Amino acid sequence: MTGPLPAPRRAAFIFIFITVLLDMFAIGVIIPVLPRLIEDFMGGDTARAAITYGVFGTAWALMQFLFSPVLGLLSDRFGRRPVILLSNFGLGLDYVFMALAPSIGWLFIGRLISGVTAASVSTAGAYIADVTPPAQRAARFGMLGAAFGAGFVLGPALGGLLGDIDPRLPFWVAAGLSLTNAMYGLFILPESLSKERRGAFSWRKANPAGALQLLRSHRGLWGLGCIHFLSSLAHVALPSVSVLYMGYRYGWNAQQIGLLLAGVGIGTIIVQGLLVARAVKWLGERRTMLLSLGFGAAGFLVQGIAPNGWWYCIGIVIMSLWGMLNPALQSTMTRLVDSAEQGRLQGANSSVIGIANLIGPLLFTQIFASSIMGHGRWELPGAPFLLATLLLMAAGMLALRVMSNALQTSLDTSRAVGERG
């Protein structure tokens, strides 16, 4: 299963780019309204809504943690295309379910379902590794990140506008987008993993612990996985408390929040679509990662202490450069495993994110809720962002230790693959 990688297929990359773009647009549409819908079910109590939203996030992450390794290995065994199609059809039906949810309990069940089916993004990472030579993967992962950003440009803005009309309407729109995406994939998306390059499926490897063993089986992967975990945990602060934080501290409504999130998406497009490839070329992957972690920590710090909305927006601009981290990190990690393990690697990465998402929502929402419950002299609603600052600083210190060894190992692996080819 260690044959040479296929020649790059630009058309295949465009197909997967559009798939991720539509998927992220569907997710972006509901971001401004889901916390507010929970808040409505909670009778308008922001602190209780924050805690409940944290439970929702943890439950979603648990499903991701349990099922992402399974889907990753299934994509190694049966191909990327069927897993992506299953995910998109499942998400579309789940959005319909949540649009009709009559109570907080039904809405919770909907989030559990989406946690099981939302695997197209991680499988897309394996797809990119299939069709892209190692030297170009950082740039391609950056473009994939740009698809995230493009989806978040119009998605949250539209979701905010629709949410002001009816908080359920964005869920219907998201359902239509996901089902359209599934039909697009059914008729157009090609398979990226040839049958001769597919691996065997094993339940021992499919469980989360088995998936994480991959990170320990290759030199350098474990340290990179720890950096990925710390960065992912810090990132959870944003979806967990940002919407509630902006509404509580600055009094912004769903439309204003949606427009701001669209601005975040524009920043992501610029950074990951235009800057990542140049940064890696000029600075190398190690310096790019360190620089991006520094910008991320600085951005969180500014957001955590911002006295008004303008300063909060400045923090977002600074933080946008943190987006250079994942493309460089993923590119390095994919060069440490062969083609038959790319799906398993993406499953392991999803498990790392799943662990972060298991811990993060309750951690950050509890900190936020505790910081506003007293409404007193020592109130610090930005406390979750300050904790995220510390996590990225720790990731930066770890990166200083592990990146030089990991890069050397990846170079050795690339040479070995070239010699086998």
N, C-alpha and C positions, 0 to 999 in steps of 0.2 A: 504493500500500500504506500510505497514511498517513491512512486514514479515522478517524473518531472511535471512541474506545474504547466497547465495549458497556457497558450498565448493569450494576452489580454484581449477581452472582448468588450469594446466600448458600448455596443448596443446592450449587452447584458447589464452593464453597470447603469446605464440610463434607465432600464426597466426597474432595477432594484431601487434606484434613487427615487423614481416616481412612487413606488410602493411605500417607501418610508415617508415620503413627503405627504401622501394622502393619510397615512396612519397618524402622523404627528399633527396634521391639521384637525383630524377627528378628536384627538386627545386634547388639543389646544382649545377647542370650542367649549369644552365643559369645565376647564380649569377655573374660570372666574365665578362659576355658579355652583359647583358642587359644595364648597364650604358654606356658602350662603344657604343652600337648600337644607343642609344639615342644621344650620343655625335656625332656620324656620321651624324645623321639626323639634328643636330644643326650646321653642318659645322665645327666641331672640336673645338667649343667654350666651354671650360670646365665650366666656370661660368654659362653660359646659360643652359648647360646640367645638372648641379647640380640643378638649379631651376626647370627645367622641370621634372627631376627625382623625386624631392620632390612632385610635383603635381601628378605624377603617384602613388607615395606611399600613398598620402593622399586619392586619389580616390579609390585605392584598399582597404584601411582601412575603408572608408565609406561603401563600400559594405559589408565588414566583420561585421562592427558595426550594420548594418541594418538586415543582414540575419543570422548571427550566433545564435541569440536567437531563431529565427524561427526553424532553423535546430536542435538546442539543444532540444527544446520542441517536435519537430517531432520525435527525437530519443527516447524521453521518452514515446511517444505515440505509435510509430510503430516499435521501436527497433533500435539498433545501426547499424546493417548490411546494411539496405537499404540506410541510410544516407551516410555511408562510400562509398558504391558503386556509388551513385549519384555523390559524390565529385570526385572520381577518374576518372569516365568516363568524367565528365565535364572538369576536368583539362587536360586530354589527348587531347580532342577536342580543348581546348583553346590554348594549345601549338602549335597545327597545325595552328590555326588561326594566332598566332603571328609569326610563321615561314614564313608565306606567306604575312605578313603585308607590303604593298607597301609604307606606309607613317607613320609619327608619329601619325596621327589621328587613323589609324587602329590599331597600336600598343597599343594606349591608350584604345581603345575598348576592346582589348584582356585582358588588366589588369583589367578592370571592370568585365569581365566575370569570371576571375580567383578569384576575390574577393568574388563573389557570391558562387562559387563552392568549394573553399578551406576550407572545414570544417572537413575533416577527422581527423585532429590532435586533435581538441577539442573533437570530438565525441570519439576518441580513449581514451581520459582521462576518459570519462564516462564508456567506456568499461572496463578499468582497475579497476575502482571502483566497477563495477558489479561483477567481478570475483576474487577480492582480499579482504581478511579480513582486517579491519582497521590497525592492527598492522604491516602488511607487505606492506602497500601502499607506504610509502616513498621509500622503496627499489625498488618496481615495477615502480614507477614514475621515479626513477633514471635510471632504465633499459630502460624505454621509451625515456628518454633523451639521453641515449647511442645510441639508434637507430637514433636519430637526428645526433649525432656526426658521426656515421658510414656512414650515407648517405652523410655527408659533407666531409668525408675523400677522397673518390674517385670522388664524384660529381664535386666539383669545379676544382680539378686537371684535370679531363677529359674535363670539360667545357672550361678550359683555353687552353688546347691543341687543341680541336676542333674549338674554337673561332679564333685561329690563322690561321686555314685553311679557315673557312667561319663563320662569326658571326651568321649566321642563323642555322648552323648545330646543335648546342646544343639544339635548340628548337625542332628539329625533334627527337633527342635522348630522350629528356624529354617527348615528346608526346608518344613515344614507351614505355617508362618505366611506365608512368601513365596508359596507356591502358592495359599493361601487368598486372599491379597491380590490375586494375579493374577486369580483367578476373580471376586472382588468387582469389580475394575475392568472385567473383560470384560462383566459384566451390568449394572453400575450407573454406572460413571464416564462422564460426558458429555464430549464434545469441547469445548475452550474456544476454539479458533482457527478462525474461519469461513473458508471456502474463498477468499473474496474478499480476505482479509487475509493470505494466505500468500505467502511469498517463494519465489524460485527457489533450487534447490540448485546449489552450485558446489564442485567438488573443490578449487579454488584457495583458497576460503574455509574449506573443511572441515579442512584441515591445521592443526596447532597454531599455526604461524607466522601463517597467514592469519586464524585466529580472534583472535589477540592484536592483529592490526592494527586491529581494531575499537576497541580501547582508545586507539589513537593518532588515530583518525579523528574523535573528538568532543572538544571542549574540556573539560578537567577529568577525563575518564575515566582517563587514564594515571596521574595522581597518586593517584586513588582506588584504581586497580588495584595500585599499589605498596603502599599501606596494607594492602590486602587480602592481598597476598603476605606481608608481614612478620608480620601477625597469623596467617595460616594456617601459616606456618613455625613460629612459636612454639607454635601449638596442636598440632603434630605431636609435641611432647615428651610430651604426655599419653598418646595411644595407644601410642607407641613404647616408653616405659620405665615408665609408672606402675605397671602390674601387677607387673613384675619388681622395681621399686624398693620397693613396699610389702611384697612378700614378703621381699626381702633385708634391708631396714632395720628393719622392724617385725615381721617374722615372721608376717604375716597369711596366712590360707589363702584358698582360692577363695570360700568362703561369705562370709567377712568382707569381702573385696574386692568381691564382688557387691553386698552390702548398702551399702557405701560408695558405689559407683557409682550405686546407686539413689538415694542421698541427693543425689548430683550432679544426677541427673535431676529431683528435686523442686525443687532450686534453679533449674534451667533453666526449669521450668514457671512458677515464681513470677516470675522476672525477665522472661522473654520473653512470657509470657501476660498478666501484670498490670502490669509496670513500664514496658515499652518505650513503649507508646502515651502514657502519662502523662509519661514523661521527655522524649519528643520534643515533646509539647505544651507543657510547662513550660520546657524548656531549649533547644529547637531541635535539629536534627540535628547541628550542629557541636559544641556543648557536650556532647551525649550521647555522641558518639564519643570525645571527649577524656577525659571522665570514665570511660567504660568501659575505655579503654586504660590509664588510671591504676590502676583496680582490678585489671585483669588482671596488670599488672606487679607490683603489691604482692602479689597472691595467689601468683604464681610465686616471688617472693622468700621468702615465709613457708614455702612447701612445700620450697624448696631448702635451707633452714637449720633446718627443724623438728627439734627433738631427740627428739620422740616423736610418737605417733600423734594425740594430741589437738591438738597444734600444726599437724600436717598437715591435720587437719579444719578448723581455723580458716582456714588458707590456702585451702581449697576454698570456704568460705563467702564469703570476700573475692573470690575469682576469679569466683564465679557472676555478679557484676555486670558482668563483661566481656561477658556474653551480650547486652548492649544494643548492642554494636557492629554486628554483621552486619545486623540489621533496618534500622537507620538508614542504614548504608552501601549496602545493596542498594536501598533506596527511592530514595536519591539517584541511584544509577547508572541505575536503570530509567527515570528521568525525562529522561535525556540521550539516549535512543534512541527510535525510534518502534516501533509495534506489530509491524511485520514483522521487526524486528531483536531482539526480546526473547529468542528461542531462541538466536540467535547470541551475544547478550550473556551468557546463562547458560553457553553453551559456552565463551566466553572466560574467565568467572569460574572454571569448572571447570578450564580449562587453567592458570590462575594457581594454583589449589589443587593441581593435578597437579604443577606445577613444585616447589611447596613440599613435596609428598609425595615427590617424587623425591629431593630433597636431605635432607629432615628425618630419615627413619627411620635411614639409615646414620649421619648426623651425630650424632644424639642417642644412638643405641645404642652407637656407637663411643666417645663421650665417657663414657657410663655404664660400659661394659665396662672402659675404661682406668682409670676412677676406682676400681674395685673389685678389679682384678686383683692389685694388690700387697698388699692387705689390710694396708697399712702405716700409718705415722704420719700421712701426708698424704692419706689416703683422703677423697674428697669425692663420695659417691654422688649428692648433689643438684646436681651441676654442670650437668646438662641443663636443670634448671629455672632456674638462674641465667642461663644463656645466653638462655633464653626471656624472662626479665625484660629483658635488654638489647634484645632484638628489639622488644618492645612499647614500650619507651622511645623507640627510634628511630622507630617508627610514630607515636607521639604527636607527636614533633617535626615529622615530615613532615605530619601532619594540621594542625598549626598553620599551615603554609604554604599548603596546597592547598585546604582546605575552604571558605574564604570565596569563592574564585573558582568552585569547583564548584557551590556552592549558588546563586550568582547565575546561572550558566549553566543550571542545572536550572529555576530560576524562569522564565527567558526561554523555555526550551523548552516548559514547561507553558503559558505564555501563547500561544505560537505554535500549539500543538496546539489550544488552546481557540478561537483565532481561526479555524483551519481547520474546526473542528467547527461 
